[in-house]
């Protein structure tokens, strides 16, 4: 999946977002390159994966989370 990078990210739906994880990407590289050329941007490859798990809750902090 690909997105176009300018000062912000632009996906295939034309919506401009600040965060790369929120972008709806292009499936075709050539399509992304055409859009990037048209708007003076560059193509960025989007890799969506699992986020690492957060820090485990310590026993002395468990009561605060309830």
VEXRO-811368 format. One line per 10 residues: their letters; for each residue x, y, z of N, C-alpha, C, O, CB. Coordinates in steps of 0.05 Angstrom, whole numbers, plus 5000, padded with zeros to 4 digits. Each point is the difference from the previous one (the first is absolute). Glycine has a CB too. Layout:
BEGIN
A = X/Y/Z/X/Y/Z/X/Y/Z/X/Y/Z/X/Y/Z | ...
END
This chain:
BEGIN
XXXXXXXXXX = 5017/4977/5000/4983/5023/5000/5018/5025/5000/5022/4999/5012/4940/4976/5013 | 5030/5046/4961/5016/5024/4997/4983/5024/5007/4976/5000/4997/5052/4977/4968 | 4986/5045/5043/4987/5025/5006/5018/5022/4988/5023/4995/4994/4954/4988/5048 | 5012/5041/4955/5015/5022/4989/5007/5019/5024/4982/5008/5015/4995/4989/4939 | 5049/5009/5048/5009/5017/5022/5006/5028/4989/5016/5003/4982/5003/4957/5043 | 4968/5060/4987/5007/5028/4996/5006/5011/5027/5017/4988/5014/4953/5018/4944 | 5018/5014/5051/5002/5009/5028/4982/4982/5018/5003/4999/5024/5008/5048/4962 | 4971/4940/5000/4981/4981/5013/4998/4976/4982/5013/4999/4979/4961/5039/5043 | 5011/4942/4986/4996/4976/4985/4974/5001/4985/4980/5009/5011/5048/4965/5021 | 4972/5017/4943/4975/4999/4984/4996/4972/4990/5019/4989/4987/4986/5060/5000
XXXXXXXXXX = 4972/4940/5017/4994/4973/4991/4984/5000/4975/4996/5020/4987/5006/4965/5060 | 4990/4991/4945/4985/4996/4976/4973/5013/5000/4988/5006/4979/5036/4952/5015 | 4965/5047/5030/4973/5012/5002/5002/5031/4999/4980/5013/5001/5005/4948/5026 | 5040/5050/4972/5004/5029/4998/5000/5014/5026/5005/5024/5001/4974/4973/4956 | 5015/4989/5065/5000/5012/5026/5029/5004/5010/5016/4982/4997/4939/4997/5014 | 5051/5045/5000/5026/5006/5010/5001/4997/5030/4984/5012/5014/5024/5019/4947 | 5010/4953/5049/5002/4994/5028/5029/5005/5010/5019/4999/4984/4943/4968/5013 | 5041/5037/5029/5026/5005/5011/5015/4974/5006/5025/4999/4999/4958/5043/5021 | 5003/4937/4986/5012/4975/5010/4999/4979/4978/4979/4996/4987/5007/5015/5060 | 5036/4976/4948/5002/4980/4979/4982/4976/5006/4992/4986/4981/5055/5029/5010
XXXXXXXXXX = 4948/4979/5034/4983/4977/5007/4971/5004/4993/4984/4981/4999/5048/5008/5037 | 4960/5036/4960/4972/5006/4994/4994/5003/4970/4977/5003/4992/5021/5020/5051 | 5023/4975/4940/4996/5004/4972/4989/4976/4986/5006/4977/5007/5032/5055/4994 | 4944/4972/4979/4990/4979/4984/5017/4999/4975/4998/5018/4983/4954/4986/5035 | 5065/4977/4979/5021/5000/4980/4992/4991/4972/4979/4989/4996/5051/5003/5041 | 4988/5013/4944/4998/4991/4973/5009/4971/4999/5019/4992/5014/4988/5055/4967 | 4980/4936/5003/5009/4973/4996/5021/4998/4978/5016/4981/5000/4939/5002/5017 | 5043/5034/4964/5019/5000/4977/5021/5021/5003/4994/5023/5006/4969/4960/4964 | 5062/5010/5025/5022/5018/5002/4999/5022/4979/5005/5023/5005/5023/4940/5015 | 4965/5029/4955/4999/5019/4978/4979/5022/5005/5004/5023/4993/5011/4940/4976
XXXXXXXXXX = 4962/5029/5042/4979/5020/5006/5010/5020/5021/4996/5024/4998/4969/4941/4992 | 5049/5025/5031/5011/5017/5021/5021/5019/4988/5002/5023/5007/4989/4941/5028 | 5026/5025/4947/5020/5017/4987/4988/5022/4983/5011/5022/5000/5020/4939/5000 | 4947/5033/4986/4987/5021/4984/4989/5022/5018/5002/5024/4993/4987/4942/4972 | 4999/5027/5057/4989/5020/5018/5023/5016/5013/4997/5024/5003/4963/4947/5006 | 5061/5016/4998/5023/5014/5012/5013/5020/4981/5008/5022/5007/5000/4938/5022 | 4993/5032/4946/5012/5017/4979/4981/5025/4996/5010/5022/4996/5012/4938/4982 | 4953/5035/5024/4980/5022/4995/5000/5020/5023/4996/5024/4995/4977/4944/4979 | 5032/5024/5050/4998/5018/5023/5027/5006/5013/5002/5009/5023/4952/4974/4985 | 5068/5010/4978/5028/5005/5010/5005/4986/5027/5011/5012/5018/4988/5032/4958
XXXXXXXXXX = 4992/4932/5026/5005/4984/5024/5018/4977/4994/5012/4998/4978/4943/5015/5040 | 5048/4969/5001/5015/4975/4995/4985/4976/5011/4983/5003/5018/5060/5023/4985 | 4962/4951/4985/4986/4976/5007/5013/4988/5025/5025/4997/5002/4962/4995/4950 | 4997/5000/5067/5009/4987/5025/4986/4973/5001/4976/4998/4996/5032/5046/5028 | 5007/4935/4983/4988/4974/5003/4988/4997/5028/5013/5007/5020/5020/4973/4947 | 4942/5011/5035/4986/4998/5025/5001/4970/5009/4992/4983/4985/4978/5057/5004 | 5041/4956/5034/5001/4973/5011/4983/5000/5025/5007/5012/5021/5040/4979/4961 | 4931/4995/5017/4982/4999/5023/5004/4973/5014/4997/4979/4988/4969/5051/4989 | 5041/4972/5048/5005/4976/5015/4988/5003/5028/4987/5020/5006/5054/4970/4968 | 4964/4990/5042/4990/5001/5027/5018/5019/5017/5024/5001/4996/4957/4952/5000
XXXXXXXXXX = 5006/5061/5021/5015/5017/5019/5011/4983/5022/4987/4980/5008/4984/5061/4981 | 5052/4966/5022/5010/4985/5022/4983/5004/5025/4988/5021/5003/5058/4983/4978 | 4952/4976/5036/4983/5003/5024/5012/5021/5018/5024/5005/5001/4962/4947/4996 | 4996/5061/5018/5009/5021/5019/5014/4988/5024/5003/4975/5002/4959/5053/4983 | 5047/4989/5032/5014/4991/5024/4980/4985/5018/4977/5007/5002/5055/5032/4995 | 4978/4939/5015/4982/4985/5018/4993/5017/5025/5016/5016/5009/5004/4940/4974 | 4957/5039/5028/4991/5015/5024/5014/4988/5024/4999/4976/5005/4956/5035/4974 | 5058/5006/5036/5013/4991/5025/4979/4994/5021/4979/5012/5000/5063/5015/4989 | 4965/4955/5029/4981/4992/5021/4992/5024/5018/4977/5002/5008/5043/4952/4991 | 4999/5064/5007/4993/5022/5018/4984/5021/4985/4991/5019/5014/5051/4972/5012
XXXXXX = 4954/5008/4948/4984/5019/4985/4973/4989/4991/4984/5014/4988/5059/5007/4997 | 4953/4953/5019/4976/4987/4991/4975/5013/5012/4979/5002/4986/5047/4955/5008 | 4974/5051/5031/4977/5011/5012/4992/5027/4988/4976/5007/5001/5037/4970/5041 | 5006/5038/4946/4994/5025/4988/4985/4997/4973/4986/5018/4991/5054/5001/5032 | 4964/4958/4964/4988/4995/4974/4971/4991/5002/4986/5001/4979/5059/4987/5005 | 4945/5005/5040/4972/4990/5002/4981/5023/5000/4976/4995/5002/5040/4967/5024
END
